[in-house]
Amino acid sequence: MKKPLWTPSEQYIKSSVLYGFQQFVERHYHRCFLDYAAFYLWSIEQPESFWEAILLYFKIDYTGKYNRVLEWEHTGTDFIGARWFEGISLSYAEHIFRAKKGAYPAIKYTDETGNYRDITWFELREKVSGIQQFLKEKGIQKGDRVVGILNNTMETTAIFLAVNSLGAIWSCCSPDFGDKSITERFIQIAPKILFMELDYQYNGKTFSKRETLTYIQNHIPSIETIIAVYGDDWQAIFTNYPPQELYFLRVPFSHPIWILYSSGTTGKPKAITHSTGGNLLEHYKALAIHQNVQKGENFLWYSTTGWMMWNYALSSLLCDATLCLFNGAIHYNGHRAFWEFVKQANVHHFGGGAAYFSTIHDMKIENYEPKVIGSTGSPLPAATFENLQKKFPDTHIISLSGGTDVCSAFLSGCAYLPVYAGKIQCRTLGSDIVAVNDHGEEVYNEVGELVIKKPMPSMPIYFWEDNDNEKYRESYFAERKGVWSHGDWISIIDHGGIVMYGRSDATLNRGGIRIGTAEIYNVVNEVQGVRDSLVIATDNEKGESNMLLFIQLYEGSVLEAIVPVIKSELRKQYSARHVPDFFYAVDDIPYTLSGKKLEIPIKKIFMGYPLKKAVSKDIMRNPESLDCYVRIWEKVN
């Protein structure tokens, strides 16, 4: 095994939240754990004790009484009926505001124009109070849905907290979503009020959503009130409703907090409904224990409101951190606006998509050293691990993996363990994760599908309007009864680390051997002249498999010169099976709005699917990129 890139100091270990939590558990349950592996094993063998320890350690405020932490039929075919902490009621927003100092910054904000602001807890309370009173006046009650088409701003945070404080349910789309994409999501949940931005700026350009407003008015009849944020009606809220003491309605543990959505790549997005208590406990665990977010630190995760990382980052406020928001394109003005903000805000925890980190290998970043860098969205290549560690020698680099399904990461960081290039440090506490082969056998040091063997409180309570939980069951429990099949290929290695190989539905099969797409990208994207790439495998009528590699080249690069290098490197680093059969130069690589490569839709195009059935363009960041693939398909057929 290669040497670690980073090893925690004794001071880092003993000052971590994980260390304090372990000491608490050892005292409370009269246990002794020699290392993280032992602590992890206890957490999955005793899930009720573990999740109760989270409740106690973070001093969760609640009313009522629970008799059992978890009620679940172990012999059942799924986890859908699992019930957590039945009998207690709590409020997420109440925990956000508890014990916060009025003059201390709750949020640090800027946009592409450099409009920097510190928003104190006092100011945030006032803003939430006005919106809360407005919502009450409009008759919003527990269980009502309120939605937004909003950017990542202080105003969006305040609107959500006001909605949540009343027990209403939040859902949001980023303004860069198309009209149909927004409508397909919101019409399912019948919202009463919509907050939206009519104009916004991205990458130096101004965009209007006024046609979207008209489209929504014509297609979502449940919406009774629409507020244009920053408009006259918005300003009137704070004129008409002077600040009052905030009110927090405590709701049952399993009451919905927010509704997120599956990607909707090839069909109607599934409305994934999450519980208040489940997300509260999970986010304390994920952010404080595994990302080591602590009081007084500044937390930034570059995200739009349409990605679950917005919800995840918001919970840094639970940890008494300051939330840092950058509203705009991360690469605007040569990345300068973004990185100037990161330095000005003194960001301790900086998170972003793996795809972004892979584009800044040559960027020099001076006079900045974060405590933690987080990466998710896709596997972080080993070369990018090494590049980031070289830029920030003392920084703890955490690659995370989880999903919208759980609104969190169940593969993440550990303050006790070293960091190795290309590997995620650990399975998180309370996440009973294994890799299984085609026979359902648990495997180690080889590739298998990621399976979760026991329920977690942040798993969805249901999909909205999913009769008899049919879609829910089909999504996670159809393939293997009694366990959650997540759809990722992973390998759990000897020291407990994890290697990600990509989505199982995008896995390449060569002569019966599975190849993760991440293996191909790790090599191809390091070849000089390659900007980005996408790989698929298709089967013909004879059952023969062909691997197709699409390459986005830098200007001046020539495909014919690069292909021999790619072939040689793939053979040398992996095997002859990893060498694609066909190579194509393309103008761009298609991505979703949240930064995920669209491998499955491209595969469908090359299987003969009509474009409209292969992918919904509304969920794409760059729908024009598809034209090139259609042309290639038509040419070769």
C-alpha positions in Angstrom: 0.0 0.0 0.0 1.2 3.5 -0.8 2.1 5.8 2.0 -0.7 8.0 3.4 -1.0 11.6 2.1 -2.0 12.8 5.6 -1.8 11.4 9.1 -3.7 13.1 12.0 -1.6 14.5 14.9 -2.4 13.4 18.4 -3.7 16.9 19.0 -6.0 16.7 16.0 -7.4 13.4 17.2 -8.0 14.4 20.8 -9.5 17.8 19.9 -12.0 16.1 17.5 -15.7 15.8 18.1 -15.3 12.0 17.4 -12.9 11.7 20.3 -15.3 13.5 22.7 -18.2 11.4 21.5 -16.3 8.2 21.9 -15.4 9.1 25.5 -19.0 9.9 26.2 -20.1 6.5 24.8 -17.5 4.7 26.8 -18.6 6.3 30.0 -22.3 6.0 29.4 -22.3 2.4 28.2 -19.3 1.2 30.2 -17.4 0.2 27.0 -13.8 0.6 25.8 -12.9 0.9 22.1 -9.3 0.4 21.1 -9.7 2.0 17.7 -12.2 3.3 15.2 -12.9 -0.1 13.8 -14.0 -1.3 17.2 -16.2 1.8 17.7 -17.7 1.3 14.3 -18.5 -2.4 15.0 -20.3 -1.5 18.2 -22.3 1.2 16.4 -23.7 -1.2 13.9 -24.2 -4.1 16.3 -26.0 -1.9 18.8 -27.9 0.6 16.6 -30.4 1.5 19.3 -27.7 2.3 21.8 -25.7 4.2 19.1 -28.5 6.5 17.9 -29.6 7.1 21.5 -26.1 8.2 22.2 -26.3 10.7 19.4 -29.5 12.0 20.9 -27.9 12.4 24.4 -24.5 13.6 23.4 -25.8 16.5 21.3 -28.4 17.3 23.9 -31.4 17.1 21.6 -34.4 19.0 23.0 -37.7 17.2 22.7 -41.0 16.7 24.4 -42.7 13.4 25.1 -41.2 10.0 25.8 -40.0 7.1 23.7 -40.0 3.5 24.8 -37.9 2.1 21.9 -35.3 3.8 19.8 -36.1 1.6 16.8 -39.0 -0.6 16.0 -38.3 -2.8 13.0 -39.1 -6.3 11.8 -35.7 -7.9 11.2 -37.3 -10.6 9.1 -39.1 -8.2 6.8 -38.3 -7.6 3.1 -37.5 -3.9 3.5 -36.9 -1.1 6.0 -39.9 1.0 5.0 -41.8 0.2 8.2 -38.9 1.1 10.5 -40.0 3.6 13.2 -37.6 5.7 15.2 -38.1 7.4 18.6 -41.8 7.1 18.5 -43.5 9.3 21.1 -41.2 12.4 21.0 -41.6 15.7 19.2 -38.8 18.2 18.2 -38.0 21.1 16.0 -35.0 21.4 13.6 -35.2 25.2 13.5 -35.2 25.4 17.3 -31.9 23.6 17.3 -30.5 25.9 14.7 -31.2 29.0 16.9 -30.6 27.6 20.4 -27.9 29.3 22.5 -26.8 31.5 19.6 -25.2 34.9 20.4 -27.1 37.8 18.7 -24.1 39.8 17.5 -22.1 36.7 16.2 -22.2 36.0 12.4 -24.7 33.3 11.5 -23.9 33.6 7.8 -21.2 35.1 5.6 -22.4 35.8 2.1 -21.2 37.1 -1.2 -22.0 36.9 -4.9 -20.1 37.3 -8.2 -20.1 41.1 -7.8 -18.3 40.9 -4.4 -21.3 42.0 -2.4 -19.9 40.7 0.9 -22.2 40.7 4.0 -22.0 39.3 7.5 -25.5 38.4 8.8 -25.6 38.2 12.5 -27.9 35.8 14.5 -29.9 38.8 15.5 -30.5 39.8 11.9 -31.3 36.3 10.9 -33.8 36.0 13.8 -35.6 39.2 12.7 -35.8 38.0 9.1 -37.2 34.6 10.1 -39.7 36.3 12.4 -41.2 38.4 9.7 -41.5 35.5 7.3 -42.9 33.3 10.1 -45.7 35.8 10.8 -46.5 36.2 7.1 -46.8 32.4 6.7 -49.1 32.3 9.8 -51.3 35.1 8.3 -51.5 33.0 5.1 -52.8 30.1 7.0 -49.7 27.9 6.7 -49.9 25.0 9.2 -48.1 21.8 10.1 -47.8 19.6 7.0 -48.5 22.2 4.4 -45.9 22.5 1.6 -44.0 25.7 0.8 -41.6 25.8 -2.1 -38.9 27.9 -3.6 -37.2 28.7 -6.9 -34.2 30.3 -5.3 -30.5 30.7 -5.2 -28.1 30.0 -2.3 -28.7 33.2 -0.3 -29.4 34.3 3.3 -33.0 34.9 2.2 -33.4 31.3 1.2 -32.1 30.1 4.5 -34.4 32.4 6.4 -37.5 31.3 4.4 -36.7 27.7 5.1 -36.2 28.2 8.8 -39.5 30.1 9.0 -41.3 27.3 7.1 -39.8 24.7 9.3 -40.5 26.5 12.5 -44.3 26.1 11.8 -44.0 22.4 11.0 -44.6 23.0 7.3 -42.6 21.0 4.7 -40.0 22.7 2.5 -39.0 21.9 -1.1 -36.7 23.9 -3.5 -35.4 24.1 -7.0 -32.5 26.1 -8.2 -33.4 28.8 -10.8 -31.3 27.1 -13.4 -33.9 24.2 -13.5 -36.2 24.3 -16.6 -39.9 25.1 -16.4 -40.9 21.5 -17.0 -38.4 20.2 -14.5 -39.6 22.5 -11.8 -43.3 21.7 -12.5 -42.7 18.0 -12.6 -41.3 18.2 -9.1 -43.7 20.7 -7.4 -47.0 19.5 -8.9 -46.5 16.2 -7.1 -46.6 17.8 -3.6 -49.3 20.5 -4.1 -47.6 23.5 -2.5 -49.6 26.4 -1.2 -47.0 29.2 -1.3 -44.1 29.7 -3.8 -41.1 32.0 -3.1 -39.1 32.7 -6.2 -36.4 35.0 -7.7 -37.6 36.6 -11.0 -34.1 37.6 -12.0 -30.7 36.3 -11.1 -27.1 36.5 -12.2 -24.8 33.5 -13.0 -21.4 33.7 -14.6 -21.8 37.4 -15.3 -25.1 37.1 -17.1 -28.6 38.0 -16.0 -31.4 35.5 -16.4 -35.1 36.1 -16.1 -37.6 33.6 -14.7 -40.7 35.6 -15.5 -41.8 33.1 -18.2 -41.3 30.4 -15.6 -43.7 32.3 -13.3 -46.4 32.3 -15.9 -45.8 28.6 -16.7 -46.2 27.7 -13.1 -49.3 29.8 -12.6 -50.8 27.8 -15.5 -49.7 24.4 -14.4 -49.7 24.2 -10.5 -53.2 25.1 -9.4 -52.5 24.4 -5.7 -50.3 27.5 -5.3 -52.3 30.3 -3.7 -49.6 32.9 -3.1 -46.4 33.7 -5.0 -43.8 36.1 -3.5 -41.1 37.5 -5.7 -38.1 37.7 -3.4 -36.6 41.2 -3.4 -39.8 42.6 -4.9 -42.4 44.9 -3.3 -44.4 42.0 -1.8 -41.2 40.7 -0.2 -40.3 44.1 1.3 -43.8 44.5 2.6 -43.4 41.4 4.8 -40.8 43.1 6.9 -42.7 46.4 7.0 -46.0 44.7 8.0 -44.6 42.2 10.5 -42.1 43.7 13.0 -39.8 41.3 14.8 -41.3 39.1 17.5 -40.0 36.2 19.6 -39.6 33.2 17.3 -42.1 30.4 17.7 -41.1 26.7 17.2 -43.7 24.0 16.7 -42.3 20.7 17.8 -43.4 17.9 15.5 -43.2 14.1 15.7 -39.8 12.6 15.0 -41.0 11.1 11.7 -42.7 14.3 10.5 -41.4 15.4 7.1 -38.8 18.2 7.1 -38.2 18.6 3.4 -38.8 16.9 0.1 -35.9 16.2 -2.2 -36.0 14.7 -5.7 -34.3 11.9 -7.7 -32.5 13.2 -10.8 -35.4 12.6 -13.1 -32.9 11.6 -15.8 -35.3 9.4 -17.7 -38.7 9.8 -16.0 -40.7 11.8 -13.5 -38.5 12.6 -10.5 -39.3 10.7 -7.3 -40.3 13.0 -4.4 -38.1 11.7 -1.6 -39.6 12.7 1.7 -37.2 13.0 4.8 -38.0 13.0 8.5 -37.3 15.9 10.9 -35.7 13.8 13.6 -33.8 11.5 11.2 -32.1 14.4 9.4 -31.4 16.2 12.7 -29.6 13.2 14.2 -27.9 12.2 11.0 -26.5 15.7 10.3 -25.1 16.1 13.8 -23.4 12.8 13.3 -22.2 13.5 9.7 -21.0 17.1 10.2 -19.8 17.2 13.7 -18.4 13.6 14.2 -17.2 12.8 10.7 -16.3 16.2 9.3 -15.2 17.5 12.6 -17.2 20.8 12.3 -16.9 22.7 15.6 -18.1 25.9 17.3 -16.7 29.1 15.8 -15.6 27.6 12.5 -16.7 28.7 9.1 -18.3 26.2 6.8 -18.8 26.5 3.0 -20.1 23.8 0.6 -20.4 25.2 -2.9 -23.9 24.1 -4.0 -27.1 25.2 -5.6 -30.4 24.8 -3.7 -31.4 22.0 -6.0 -28.7 19.7 -4.6 -28.9 17.9 -1.3 -25.6 19.4 -0.3 -27.5 22.7 0.3 -29.6 20.9 3.0 -26.4 19.3 4.4 -24.4 22.5 4.5 -27.3 24.3 6.3 -26.9 21.9 9.2 -23.4 23.2 9.9 -25.4 25.8 11.8 -26.4 23.0 14.2 -22.7 22.7 15.1 -22.4 26.4 16.1 -20.5 27.1 12.9 -21.0 30.0 10.6 -22.5 29.1 7.2 -20.7 30.7 4.3 -22.6 31.2 1.0 -21.3 32.0 -2.4 -24.1 32.8 -4.9 -22.8 32.5 -8.4 -20.5 30.5 -10.7 -17.5 29.1 -8.9 -15.4 29.7 -12.1 -16.6 33.3 -12.6 -13.8 35.8 -13.4 -11.2 33.0 -13.5 -12.3 31.7 -10.1 -11.1 34.8 -8.5 -14.4 36.0 -6.9 -14.9 32.6 -5.3 -11.4 32.2 -3.8 -11.3 35.8 -2.6 -14.4 35.1 -0.7 -13.0 31.8 0.7 -10.1 33.7 2.1 -12.0 36.8 3.3 -14.5 34.5 5.1 -11.7 32.4 6.6 -13.4 29.2 5.6 -12.2 26.3 7.7 -14.3 23.7 6.0 -14.5 23.9 2.2 -16.6 21.5 0.2 -17.3 21.1 -3.5 -17.8 18.6 -6.3 -15.0 16.2 -7.2 -15.4 17.4 -10.8 -14.5 20.9 -9.8 -11.4 19.9 -7.8 -10.2 17.9 -10.8 -10.2 21.1 -12.9 -8.0 23.2 -10.7 -4.8 21.1 -10.7 -2.8 23.9 -12.2 -4.3 26.7 -10.0 -2.1 28.3 -7.5 -3.9 29.1 -4.2 -1.8 31.2 -1.9 -2.3 32.4 1.7 -5.0 29.9 2.5 -5.0 26.6 4.4 -8.4 25.1 5.3 -8.8 22.6 8.2 -10.9 20.3 6.1 -11.7 19.9 2.3 -14.7 17.8 1.5 -15.5 16.4 -1.9 -18.5 14.5 -3.3 -20.8 14.1 -6.3 -18.4 11.5 -7.9 -15.3 9.6 -6.9 -12.3 11.9 -6.2 -9.5 10.7 -8.4 -6.2 9.7 -6.7 -4.3 12.3 -8.7 -6.7 15.0 -7.4 -6.3 13.8 -3.8 -2.5 14.2 -4.3 -2.9 17.6 -6.0 -5.1 19.0 -3.2 -2.8 17.6 -0.5 0.2 19.3 -2.2 -1.7 22.6 -2.3 -2.8 22.2 1.4 -0.3 20.0 3.2 -1.9 20.2 6.6 -5.5 19.8 5.5 -7.7 16.8 6.2 -9.1 15.8 2.8 -12.5 14.0 3.1 -14.1 12.3 0.2 -17.7 11.6 0.9 -20.4 9.4 -0.6 -24.0 9.0 0.2 -26.9 10.6 -1.7 -30.2 12.4 -1.9 -31.7 9.1 -0.7 -30.4 9.7 2.8 -29.6 13.5 2.5 -26.2 12.7 3.9 -23.0 10.7 3.5 -22.5 7.3 4.9 -18.9 6.9 3.6 -16.9 9.8 5.0 -14.0 11.1 7.0 -12.5 10.0 10.3 -10.2 12.2 12.5 -8.4 9.1 13.8 -7.3 7.6 10.4 -4.8 8.5 7.7 -5.8 9.6 4.3 -4.8 7.6 1.2 -5.1 8.8 -2.3 -8.2 7.6 -4.1 -9.8 6.1 -1.0 -12.6 7.2 1.3 -11.5 6.9 4.9 -14.4 5.0 6.5 -17.9 3.8 6.8 -19.7 6.2 9.1 -20.9 5.2 12.6 -24.3 3.5 12.5 -24.1 2.7 8.8 -24.0 -1.1 8.4 -22.5 -1.2 5.0 -21.0 -4.1 3.1 -20.0 -5.0 -0.5 -21.7 -8.0 -1.9 -21.1 -10.1 -5.1 -23.6 -11.5 -7.5 -24.3 -14.4 -5.1 -25.1 -12.0 -2.2 -21.9 -12.9 -0.4 -20.0 -10.2 1.5 -16.7 -9.5 -0.1 -13.6 -7.6 0.9 -10.7 -6.4 -1.2 -12.8 -7.0 -4.3 -15.6 -5.1 -6.1 -19.1 -5.6 -5.0 -22.4 -3.6 -4.8 -22.9 -1.3 -1.8 -25.6 -2.7 0.5 -26.9 -1.4 3.8 -28.0 -4.1 6.2 -29.9 -2.2 8.8 -32.2 0.9 8.8 -30.8 4.4 9.3 -33.0 7.3 10.6 -32.3 9.5 7.6 -33.6 7.0 5.1 -36.8 8.3 3.5 -40.0 8.0 5.4 -41.7 7.6 2.0 -41.9 8.9 -1.6 -44.7 11.5 -1.9 -47.8 10.0 -3.6 -46.2 6.6 -3.8 -49.1 4.2 -3.4 -48.2 1.2 -1.2 -44.5 2.4 -1.3 -44.2 0.7 -4.7 -41.5 3.1 -6.1 -39.7 3.2 -2.8 -39.5 -0.6 -2.6 -38.5 -0.9 -6.3 -35.7 1.7 -5.8 -33.9 0.0 -3.0 -35.3 -3.4 -2.1 -36.3 -5.1 -5.4 -32.9 -6.6 -6.1 -32.1 -8.0 -2.7 -34.8 -8.7 -0.1 -34.2 -7.4 3.4 -31.3 -5.1 2.6 -31.0 -1.7 1.0 -29.2 -1.9 -2.4 -27.7 1.5 -3.1 -26.5 1.1 -6.7 -22.8 1.9 -6.2 -19.9 -0.5 -6.8 -17.3 -0.3 -4.0 -14.4 -2.2 -2.6 -13.9 -2.3 1.2 -10.1 -2.8 1.8 -8.2 -4.2 4.7 -7.7 -1.1 6.7 -11.4 -0.2 6.4 -11.1 2.3 3.6 -13.3 2.3 0.6 -12.7 2.6 -3.1 -15.6 3.9 -5.2 -16.1 2.4 -8.7 -19.1 4.3 -9.8 -22.8 3.5 -10.2 -23.7 -0.1 -10.6 -26.2 0.7 -13.4 -23.3 2.4 -15.3 -20.8 -0.5 -14.7 -18.8 -1.7 -17.7 -18.9 -5.5 -18.2 -16.0 -6.9 -20.2 -15.9 -10.7 -20.5 -17.8 -11.1 -17.3 -15.4 -8.8 -15.4 -16.9 -5.7 -13.9 -15.0 -2.4 -14.5 -16.0 0.7 -12.6 -16.2 3.9 -14.7 -14.0 5.6 -12.1 -11.1 3.3 -13.1 -11.3 4.6 -16.7 -11.6 8.2 -15.7 -8.7 8.0 -13.2 -6.4 7.2 -16.1 -7.9 9.0 -19.1 -8.4 12.4 -17.4 -4.7 12.5 -16.4 -3.6 12.1 -20.1 -2.2 15.4 -21.4 -4.6 17.0 -23.8 -7.8 15.5 -22.2 -10.2 17.9 -20.6 -12.9 15.4 -19.6 -14.3 12.1 -20.7 -17.3 9.7 -20.5 -17.3 6.0 -21.0 -20.1 3.5 -21.7 -20.5 -0.1 -22.7 -23.1 -1.3 -25.1 -24.2 -4.9 -26.1 -25.0 -5.8 -29.7 -27.5 -8.4 -31.0 -24.8 -11.1 -30.7 -24.3 -10.4 -27.0 -20.9 -8.8 -27.6 -20.0 -5.9 -25.5 -18.3 -2.7 -26.9 -16.7 0.0 -24.8 -17.0 3.5 -26.1 -14.9 6.4 -24.8 -15.9 10.0 -25.5 -13.2 12.5 -25.0 -13.4 16.3 -24.7 -10.1 17.6 -25.8 -8.2 20.8 -25.0 -7.8 23.2 -27.8 -4.9 22.1 -30.0 -5.0 18.5 -29.0 -5.6 15.8 -31.6 -7.5 12.6 -30.9 -5.3 10.4 -33.1 -2.2 11.4 -31.0 -4.0 10.9 -27.6 -5.6 7.5 -28.2 -2.3 5.5 -28.2 -1.3 7.1 -24.9 -4.7 6.2 -23.3 -4.5 2.6 -24.5 -1.0 2.3 -23.1 -1.8 3.8 -19.8 -4.9 1.7 -19.3 -3.1 -1.5 -20.0 -0.2 -0.5 -17.8 -2.3 0.7 -14.8 -5.2 -1.8 -15.1 -5.5 -4.4 -17.8 -6.2 -5.0 -21.5 -9.9 -5.3 -20.7 -9.9 -1.6 -19.6 -9.0 -0.5 -23.2 -12.1 0.9 -25.0 -13.0 -0.4 -28.4 -14.0 2.9 -29.9 -12.8 6.5 -29.3 -14.7 9.7 -30.2 -13.9 13.3 -29.8 -16.9 15.4 -28.5 -17.6 19.0 -27.9 -18.6 18.6 -24.2 -19.4 16.0 -21.6 -23.1 16.0 -20.4 -23.7 16.7 -16.7 -26.8 17.1 -14.5 -27.4 20.4 -12.7 -25.8 18.8 -9.6 -22.6 17.9 -11.5 -23.1 14.1 -12.2 -22.0 12.6 -15.5 -24.9 11.4 -17.6 -23.5 7.9 -18.5 -26.8 6.1 -18.6 -28.6 8.5 -21.0 -25.7 8.4 -23.4 -25.8 4.6 -23.2 -29.5 4.7 -24.1 -28.8 6.9 -27.1 -26.3 4.3 -28.4 -28.9 1.6 -27.7 -31.3 3.3 -30.2 -33.5 5.2 -27.7 -35.1 8.4 -29.1 -33.4 11.4 -27.4 -36.6 12.4 -25.6 -36.9 9.0 -24.0 -33.2 8.8 -23.2 -32.9 11.9 -21.0 -34.9 14.9 -19.7 -33.0 18.0 -20.8 -34.4 20.0 -18.0 -32.2 18.3 -15.5 -29.0 19.0 -17.5 -26.4 21.7 -17.0 -25.5 21.6 -20.7 -28.3 20.0 -22.8 -26.7 21.3 -26.0 -23.9 18.8 -25.5 -26.2 15.9 -26.5 -26.3 17.0 -30.1 -22.8 15.7 -30.7 -23.6 12.2 -29.4 -26.7 12.0 -31.5 -24.6 12.9 -34.6 -22.1 10.2 -33.7 -24.8 7.6 -33.2 -26.4 8.4 -36.5 -23.1 8.3 -38.3 -22.1 4.9 -37.0 -25.5 3.4 -37.6 
